[in-house]
Amino acid sequence: MLRIMLVDDESNVTRALRRTLTRALQGESFAIETFDDPRLALERAGEVDFALVVSDYRMPPMDGVEFLKRFRIMQPDAVRLILSASSDVEALLAAINQAGAFRYILKPWDDTDLVYIVREALLAFKEQSANRRLADEACAREMEMSPEERERQRLEAEEPGITKVRWGSAGEVLLDDEDRDAPNS
């Protein structure tokens, strides 16, 4: 089950977001948690993992960029969205550059656009998780390999076919027919 965190100092905003997302994501496996205090949200982030966090930009006691920067340190794999009534370009750039925000959503939002962005963010999280899992599996296989096998794979990657040798019954190297027909250099 994927967890979604909604953070806004105005609880009517988090209720509206929850209602919209609950309706749109009906039948999918997810849980939504809402917070009107970013400090409490950070505490919760220390307890469970979230796939997605949506944060307001202007909140006391810390703004959304600061909150998302701290959240990113705790949960670097979670996708981060920032929500704001301000179309301040500097705030947008700070959210993207400093907090690694995936998208910036303007208030008041259009429900269709919001749902599209959230679905896009959840898809990005799933793809990122799958890629990380594949990388972890490859790393585990790499750790299980002997140094000789790693060297064989390195050589094969550098010169495809170099490690493919056919041996005869008396220990001689057998050449392919095409190799025998090639002129000597």
MIDOSE-1310 file (N, C-alpha, C; in nm, 2 decimals, decimal comma, always signed):
residues 185
mlri	+0,08/-0,12/+0,00/+0,00/+0,00/+0,00/+0,09/+0,12/+0,00; +0,05/+0,22/-0,08/+0,13/+0,35/-0,09/+0,07/+0,45/+0,01; +0,16/+0,52/+0,07/+0,11/+0,63/+0,16/+0,13/+0,77/+0,10; +0,03/+0,85/+0,12/+0,04/+0,99/+0,07/+0,02/+1,08/+0,19
mlvd	+0,11/+1,18/+0,20/+0,11/+1,28/+0,31/+0,06/+1,41/+0,25; -0,03/+1,47/+0,31/-0,08/+1,61/+0,28/-0,05/+1,70/+0,39; +0,02/+1,81/+0,36/+0,06/+1,90/+0,47/+0,02/+2,05/+0,43; -0,07/+2,11/+0,51/-0,11/+2,24/+0,49/-0,16/+2,30/+0,62
desn	-0,13/+2,42/+0,66/-0,17/+2,47/+0,79/-0,32/+2,50/+0,79; -0,38/+2,50/+0,67/-0,53/+2,52/+0,67/-0,59/+2,38/+0,65; -0,66/+2,33/+0,76/-0,72/+2,20/+0,75/-0,83/+2,18/+0,65; -0,89/+2,29/+0,61/-0,99/+2,28/+0,50/-0,93/+2,24/+0,37
vtra	-0,80/+2,29/+0,35/-0,73/+2,25/+0,23/-0,70/+2,10/+0,23; -0,64/+2,05/+0,34/-0,61/+1,91/+0,34/-0,73/+1,82/+0,33; -0,85/+1,87/+0,39/-0,97/+1,79/+0,37/-1,02/+1,79/+0,23; -1,01/+1,90/+0,16/-1,04/+1,91/+0,02/-0,95/+1,82/-0,07
lrrt	-0,82/+1,83/-0,04/-0,73/+1,74/-0,11/-0,76/+1,59/-0,09; -0,78/+1,56/+0,03/-0,81/+1,42/+0,07/-0,94/+1,37/+0,00; -1,04/+1,45/+0,00/-1,17/+1,42/-0,06/-1,15/+1,40/-0,21; -1,08/+1,49/-0,28/-1,05/+1,48/-0,42/-0,97/+1,35/-0,46
ltra	-0,87/+1,33/-0,38/-0,78/+1,21/-0,41/-0,85/+1,08/-0,38; -0,93/+1,08/-0,27/-1,00/+0,95/-0,23/-1,10/+0,91/-0,34; -1,17/+1,01/-0,39/-1,26/+0,98/-0,50/-1,19/+0,94/-0,62; -1,08/+1,00/-0,66/-1,01/+0,98/-0,79/-0,94/+0,84/-0,78
lqge	-0,88/+0,81/-0,67/-0,80/+0,69/-0,66/-0,88/+0,57/-0,60; -1,01/+0,58/-0,60/-1,09/+0,47/-0,55/-1,06/+0,34/-0,61; -1,05/+0,24/-0,53/-1,01/+0,10/-0,58/-0,86/+0,08/-0,58; -0,78/+0,18/-0,56/-0,64/+0,16/-0,56/-0,59/+0,15/-0,42
sfai	-0,48/+0,08/-0,40/-0,43/+0,06/-0,26/-0,34/+0,18/-0,21; -0,40/+0,26/-0,13/-0,32/+0,38/-0,08/-0,39/+0,42/+0,05; -0,31/+0,50/+0,13/-0,36/+0,56/+0,25/-0,31/+0,70/+0,25; -0,40/+0,79/+0,29/-0,37/+0,93/+0,30/-0,37/+0,98/+0,44
etfd	-0,26/+1,05/+0,48/-0,25/+1,11/+0,61/-0,24/+1,26/+0,59; -0,31/+1,34/+0,68/-0,30/+1,48/+0,67/-0,24/+1,54/+0,80; -0,18/+1,66/+0,78/-0,11/+1,73/+0,89/-0,13/+1,88/+0,87; -0,16/+1,95/+0,98/-0,17/+2,09/+0,97/-0,05/+2,16/+1,03
dprl	+0,05/+2,08/+1,08/+0,17/+2,13/+1,13/+0,29/+2,05/+1,07; +0,38/+2,12/+1,00/+0,49/+2,05/+0,93/+0,58/+1,97/+1,03; +0,59/+2,02/+1,16/+0,67/+1,95/+1,25/+0,62/+1,81/+1,28; +0,48/+1,80/+1,30/+0,42/+1,67/+1,32/+0,43/+1,58/+1,20
aler	+0,43/+1,64/+1,08/+0,44/+1,56/+0,96/+0,58/+1,50/+0,95; +0,68/+1,58/+0,99/+0,82/+1,53/+1,00/+0,84/+1,42/+1,10; +0,77/+1,43/+1,21/+0,78/+1,33/+1,31/+0,72/+1,20/+1,25; +0,61/+1,21/+1,19/+0,54/+1,09/+1,13/+0,63/+1,03/+1,02
agev	+0,70/+1,12/+0,94/+0,79/+1,07/+0,84/+0,91/+0,99/+0,90; +0,94/+1,01/+1,02/+1,04/+0,93/+1,09/+0,99/+0,79/+1,13; +0,86/+0,77/+1,12/+0,80/+0,65/+1,16/+0,76/+0,55/+1,05; +0,71/+0,61/+0,94/+0,67/+0,53/+0,82/+0,71/+0,59/+0,69
dfal	+0,72/+0,51/+0,59/+0,76/+0,56/+0,46/+0,64/+0,61/+0,38; +0,66/+0,72/+0,30/+0,56/+0,77/+0,22/+0,60/+0,77/+0,07; +0,51/+0,74/-0,02/+0,54/+0,75/-0,16/+0,54/+0,89/-0,21; +0,45/+0,97/-0,16/+0,42/+1,10/-0,21/+0,39/+1,20/-0,09
vvsd	+0,44/+1,32/-0,10/+0,41/+1,42/+0,00/+0,37/+1,55/-0,08; +0,26/+1,60/-0,04/+0,21/+1,73/-0,10/+0,21/+1,83/+0,01; +0,29/+1,94/-0,01/+0,30/+2,04/+0,10/+0,27/+2,18/+0,05; +0,20/+2,25/+0,13/+0,17/+2,40/+0,11/+0,31/+2,47/+0,11
yrmp	+0,31/+2,58/+0,04/+0,44/+2,66/+0,04/+0,44/+2,75/+0,16; +0,34/+2,82/+0,19/+0,34/+2,92/+0,31/+0,27/+2,86/+0,43; +0,36/+2,82/+0,53/+0,30/+2,76/+0,65/+0,39/+2,81/+0,77; +0,33/+2,83/+0,88/+0,41/+2,85/+1,00/+0,44/+2,71/+1,06
pmdg	+0,54/+2,68/+1,12/+0,66/+2,76/+1,16/+0,77/+2,75/+1,05; +0,75/+2,67/+0,94/+0,85/+2,66/+0,84/+0,77/+2,66/+0,70; +0,84/+2,72/+0,60/+0,77/+2,72/+0,47/+0,78/+2,58/+0,41; +0,71/+2,56/+0,30/+0,71/+2,43/+0,23/+0,84/+2,39/+0,18
vefl	+0,92/+2,48/+0,13/+1,06/+2,44/+0,08/+1,14/+2,39/+0,19; +1,14/+2,46/+0,31/+1,22/+2,41/+0,42/+1,17/+2,27/+0,47; +1,03/+2,26/+0,47/+0,97/+2,13/+0,51/+1,02/+2,02/+0,42; +1,00/+2,04/+0,28/+1,04/+1,94/+0,19/+1,19/+1,91/+0,19
krfr	+1,27/+2,01/+0,21/+1,42/+1,98/+0,23/+1,44/+1,88/+0,34; +1,38/+1,91/+0,45/+1,40/+1,82/+0,57/+1,34/+1,68/+0,54; +1,22/+1,68/+0,48/+1,15/+1,55/+0,44/+1,24/+1,47/+0,35; +1,30/+1,54/+0,25/+1,39/+1,48/+0,15/+1,51/+1,41/+0,22
imqp	+1,56/+1,47/+0,32/+1,67/+1,40/+0,39/+1,63/+1,27/+0,46; +1,51/+1,28/+0,51/+1,45/+1,16/+0,58/+1,41/+1,05/+0,49; +1,34/+1,09/+0,38/+1,29/+1,00/+0,28/+1,32/+1,05/+0,14; +1,44/+1,02/+0,10/+1,48/+1,07/-0,04/+1,41/+1,02/-0,15
davr	+1,35/+0,90/-0,14/+1,28/+0,83/-0,25/+1,13/+0,88/-0,27; +1,08/+0,95/-0,17/+0,94/+1,00/-0,18/+0,93/+1,11/-0,28; +0,83/+1,11/-0,36/+0,81/+1,22/-0,46/+0,74/+1,34/-0,38; +0,80/+1,46/-0,41/+0,75/+1,58/-0,34/+0,68/+1,67/-0,44
lils	+0,57/+1,72/-0,39/+0,49/+1,82/-0,47/+0,47/+1,94/-0,37; +0,47/+2,06/-0,43/+0,45/+2,18/-0,35/+0,33/+2,25/-0,41; +0,25/+2,30/-0,31/+0,12/+2,36/-0,34/+0,12/+2,51/-0,29; +0,08/+2,60/-0,38/+0,08/+2,74/-0,33/-0,01/+2,83/-0,41
assd	-0,06/+2,93/-0,34/-0,15/+3,03/-0,40/-0,06/+3,13/-0,48; +0,07/+3,13/-0,44/+0,16/+3,23/-0,50/+0,22/+3,17/-0,63; +0,23/+3,25/-0,73/+0,30/+3,21/-0,85/+0,44/+3,27/-0,86; +0,50/+3,29/-0,74/+0,63/+3,35/-0,72/+0,73/+3,25/-0,79
veal	+0,80/+3,31/-0,89/+0,90/+3,23/-0,96/+1,01/+3,18/-0,87; +1,06/+3,27/-0,78/+1,17/+3,23/-0,69/+1,13/+3,12/-0,60; +1,00/+3,12/-0,55/+0,95/+3,01/-0,47/+0,95/+2,88/-0,55; +0,91/+2,89/-0,67/+0,90/+2,77/-0,76/+1,04/+2,71/-0,78
laai	+1,14/+2,80/-0,81/+1,27/+2,75/-0,83/+1,33/+2,69/-0,71; +1,31/+2,76/-0,59/+1,36/+2,70/-0,47/+1,30/+2,57/-0,44; +1,17/+2,55/-0,47/+1,10/+2,42/-0,44/+1,17/+2,31/-0,53; +1,19/+2,35/-0,65/+1,25/+2,25/-0,74/+1,40/+2,22/-0,71
nqag	+1,48/+2,33/-0,70/+1,62/+2,32/-0,68/+1,66/+2,27/-0,54; +1,60/+2,33/-0,44/+1,65/+2,30/-0,31/+1,58/+2,18/-0,25; +1,45/+2,16/-0,28/+1,37/+2,05/-0,21/+1,35/+1,94/-0,31; +1,39/+1,95/-0,43/+1,37/+1,84/-0,53/+1,22/+1,81/-0,56
afry	+1,14/+1,92/-0,56/+1,00/+1,90/-0,59/+0,98/+1,85/-0,73; +0,89/+1,76/-0,74/+0,86/+1,69/-0,87/+0,77/+1,79/-0,95; +0,68/+1,85/-0,89/+0,59/+1,95/-0,96/+0,54/+2,06/-0,86; +0,50/+2,17/-0,91/+0,45/+2,28/-0,84/+0,30/+2,30/-0,88
ilkp	+0,21/+2,30/-0,78/+0,07/+2,31/-0,81/+0,01/+2,44/-0,76; -0,05/+2,52/-0,84/-0,11/+2,65/-0,80/-0,25/+2,63/-0,74; -0,27/+2,70/-0,63/-0,40/+2,71/-0,57/-0,48/+2,83/-0,64; -0,60/+2,82/-0,66/-0,69/+2,70/-0,65/-0,66/+2,60/-0,76
wddt	-0,65/+2,48/-0,73/-0,62/+2,38/-0,83/-0,74/+2,33/-0,90; -0,72/+2,28/-1,02/-0,83/+2,21/-1,09/-0,82/+2,06/-1,05; -0,93/+2,00/-1,01/-0,93/+1,87/-0,96/-0,87/+1,77/-1,06; -0,91/+1,79/-1,19/-0,86/+1,70/-1,29/-0,71/+1,71/-1,31
dlvy	-0,66/+1,83/-1,31/-0,51/+1,85/-1,31/-0,44/+1,79/-1,19; -0,50/+1,82/-1,07/-0,44/+1,77/-0,95/-0,43/+1,62/-0,95; -0,54/+1,55/-0,99/-0,54/+1,40/-1,00/-0,43/+1,35/-1,10; -0,43/+1,42/-1,21/-0,33/+1,38/-1,31/-0,19/+1,39/-1,26
ivre	-0,16/+1,50/-1,19/-0,02/+1,52/-1,13/+0,01/+1,42/-1,03; -0,09/+1,39/-0,94/-0,07/+1,29/-0,84/-0,05/+1,15/-0,90; -0,12/+1,12/-1,00/-0,11/+0,99/-1,06/+0,03/+0,98/-1,13; +0,07/+1,09/-1,19/+0,21/+1,10/-1,25/+0,32/+1,08/-1,15
alla	+0,30/+1,14/-1,03/+0,40/+1,13/-0,93/+0,40/+0,99/-0,87; +0,29/+0,93/-0,85/+0,28/+0,79/-0,80/+0,35/+0,70/-0,90; +0,32/+0,72/-1,03/+0,39/+0,63/-1,13/+0,54/+0,65/-1,13; +0,58/+0,78/-1,11/+0,73/+0,80/-1,10/+0,79/+0,73/-0,98
fkeq	+0,72/+0,73/-0,87/+0,76/+0,66/-0,75/+0,77/+0,51/-0,77; +0,67/+0,46/-0,84/+0,67/+0,31/-0,86/+0,78/+0,27/-0,96; +0,81/+0,35/-1,06/+0,92/+0,33/-1,16/+1,05/+0,34/-1,09; +1,07/+0,44/-1,01/+1,19/+0,46/-0,93/+1,21/+0,34/-0,83
sanr	+1,11/+0,30/-0,77/+1,12/+0,18/-0,68/+1,16/+0,06/-0,75; +1,10/+0,03/-0,87/+1,13/-0,08/-0,95/+1,28/-0,08/-0,99; +1,32/+0,04/-1,04/+1,46/+0,05/-1,08/+1,56/+0,03/-0,97; +1,53/+0,08/-0,85/+1,61/+0,06/-0,73/+1,62/-0,08/-0,70
rlad	+1,51/-0,15/-0,70/+1,50/-0,29/-0,67/+1,59/-0,37/-0,77; +1,58/-0,34/-0,90/+1,67/-0,41/-1,00/+1,81/-0,38/-0,97; +1,85/-0,26/-0,94/+1,98/-0,22/-0,91/+2,03/-0,30/-0,78; +1,95/-0,31/-0,68/+1,99/-0,38/-0,56/+2,01/-0,53/-0,59
eaca	+1,92/-0,59/-0,68/+1,94/-0,73/-0,71/+2,07/-0,75/-0,79; +2,10/-0,65/-0,88/+2,22/-0,66/-0,96/+2,34/-0,65/-0,87; +2,34/-0,56/-0,77/+2,45/-0,54/-0,68/+2,47/-0,67/-0,59; +2,36/-0,73/-0,55/+2,36/-0,85/-0,47/+2,43/-0,96/-0,55
reme	+2,39/-0,97/-0,68/+2,45/-1,07/-0,77/+2,60/-1,05/-0,79; +2,63/-0,92/-0,80/+2,77/-0,88/-0,82/+2,85/-0,92/-0,70; +2,80/-0,90/-0,58/+2,87/-0,94/-0,45/+2,89/-1,09/-0,44; +2,80/-1,16/-0,50/+2,81/-1,31/-0,49/+2,91/-1,36/-0,59
mspe	+2,95/-1,29/-0,70/+3,04/-1,33/-0,80/+3,18/-1,34/-0,75; +3,25/-1,43/-0,80/+3,39/-1,44/-0,77/+3,47/-1,33/-0,85; +3,59/-1,30/-0,80/+3,67/-1,20/-0,88/+3,69/-1,25/-1,02; +3,71/-1,38/-1,04/+3,73/-1,43/-1,18/+3,61/-1,41/-1,27
erer	+3,49/-1,43/-1,21/+3,37/-1,41/-1,29/+3,35/-1,26/-1,32; +3,38/-1,17/-1,22/+3,37/-1,03/-1,25/+3,46/-0,99/-1,36; +3,58/-1,04/-1,36/+3,68/-1,01/-1,47/+3,63/-1,07/-1,60; +3,58/-1,19/-1,60/+3,53/-1,25/-1,72/+3,42/-1,16/-1,78
qrle	+3,33/-1,11/-1,70/+3,22/-1,02/-1,74/+3,27/-0,89/-1,80; +3,38/-0,84/-1,73/+3,44/-0,71/-1,77/+3,50/-0,73/-1,91; +3,57/-0,84/-1,93/+3,64/-0,86/-2,06/+3,53/-0,89/-2,17; +3,43/-0,96/-2,14/+3,32/-0,99/-2,23/+3,25/-0,86/-2,27
aeep	+3,23/-0,77/-2,18/+3,17/-0,64/-2,21/+3,26/-0,56/-2,30; +3,39/-0,56/-2,28/+3,49/-0,49/-2,35/+3,51/-0,54/-2,50; +3,52/-0,68/-2,50/+3,54/-0,75/-2,63/+3,44/-0,86/-2,64; +3,32/-0,84/-2,69/+3,22/-0,95/-2,69/+3,28/-1,08/-2,76
gitk	+3,26/-1,19/-2,70/+3,30/-1,32/-2,76/+3,44/-1,36/-2,71; +3,52/-1,27/-2,65/+3,65/-1,30/-2,61/+3,67/-1,42/-2,51; +3,56/-1,44/-2,43/+3,57/-1,54/-2,33/+3,50/-1,67/-2,38; +3,46/-1,67/-2,50/+3,39/-1,79/-2,56/+3,49/-1,87/-2,63
vrwg	+3,55/-1,97/-2,57/+3,65/-2,05/-2,62/+3,60/-2,20/-2,63; +3,62/-2,26/-2,75/+3,58/-2,40/-2,76/+3,71/-2,49/-2,74; +3,70/-2,58/-2,65/+3,82/-2,67/-2,63/+3,79/-2,81/-2,69; +3,90/-2,86/-2,75/+3,90/-3,00/-2,80/+3,92/-3,10/-2,69
sage	+3,90/-3,23/-2,72/+3,92/-3,33/-2,62/+4,07/-3,34/-2,57; +4,16/-3,30/-2,65/+4,30/-3,31/-2,61/+4,35/-3,18/-2,55; +4,26/-3,08/-2,53/+4,30/-2,96/-2,47/+4,33/-2,85/-2,57; +4,31/-2,88/-2,70/+4,34/-2,78/-2,80/+4,22/-2,68/-2,81
vlld	+4,25/-2,56/-2,86/+4,15/-2,46/-2,88/+4,10/-2,48/-3,02; +3,96/-2,50/-3,03/+3,90/-2,52/-3,16/+3,85/-2,39/-3,22; +3,88/-2,37/-3,34/+3,84/-2,24/-3,41/+3,71/-2,27/-3,49; +3,63/-2,17/-3,50/+3,51/-2,18/-3,58/+3,54/-2,19/-3,72
dedr	+3,46/-2,24/-3,81/+3,49/-2,25/-3,95/+3,52/-2,12/-4,01; +3,44/-2,01/-3,97/+3,46/-1,88/-4,02/+3,60/-1,82/-3,99; +3,65/-1,86/-3,87/+3,78/-1,81/-3,82/+3,89/-1,88/-3,91; +3,87/-2,01/-3,95/+3,97/-2,08/-4,03/+3,98/-2,02/-4,17
dapn	+3,87/-1,97/-4,22/+3,86/-1,92/-4,35/+3,92/-1,78/-4,37; +3,93/-1,71/-4,25/+3,98/-1,57/-4,26/+4,13/-1,57/-4,29; +4,18/-1,48/-4,38/+4,32/-1,47/-4,41/+4,40/-1,44/-4,29; +4,53/-1,49/-4,29/+4,62/-1,46/-4,18/+4,67/-1,32/-4,19
s	+4,69/-1,25/-4,08/+4,74/-1,12/-4,09/+4,88/-1,11/-4,04
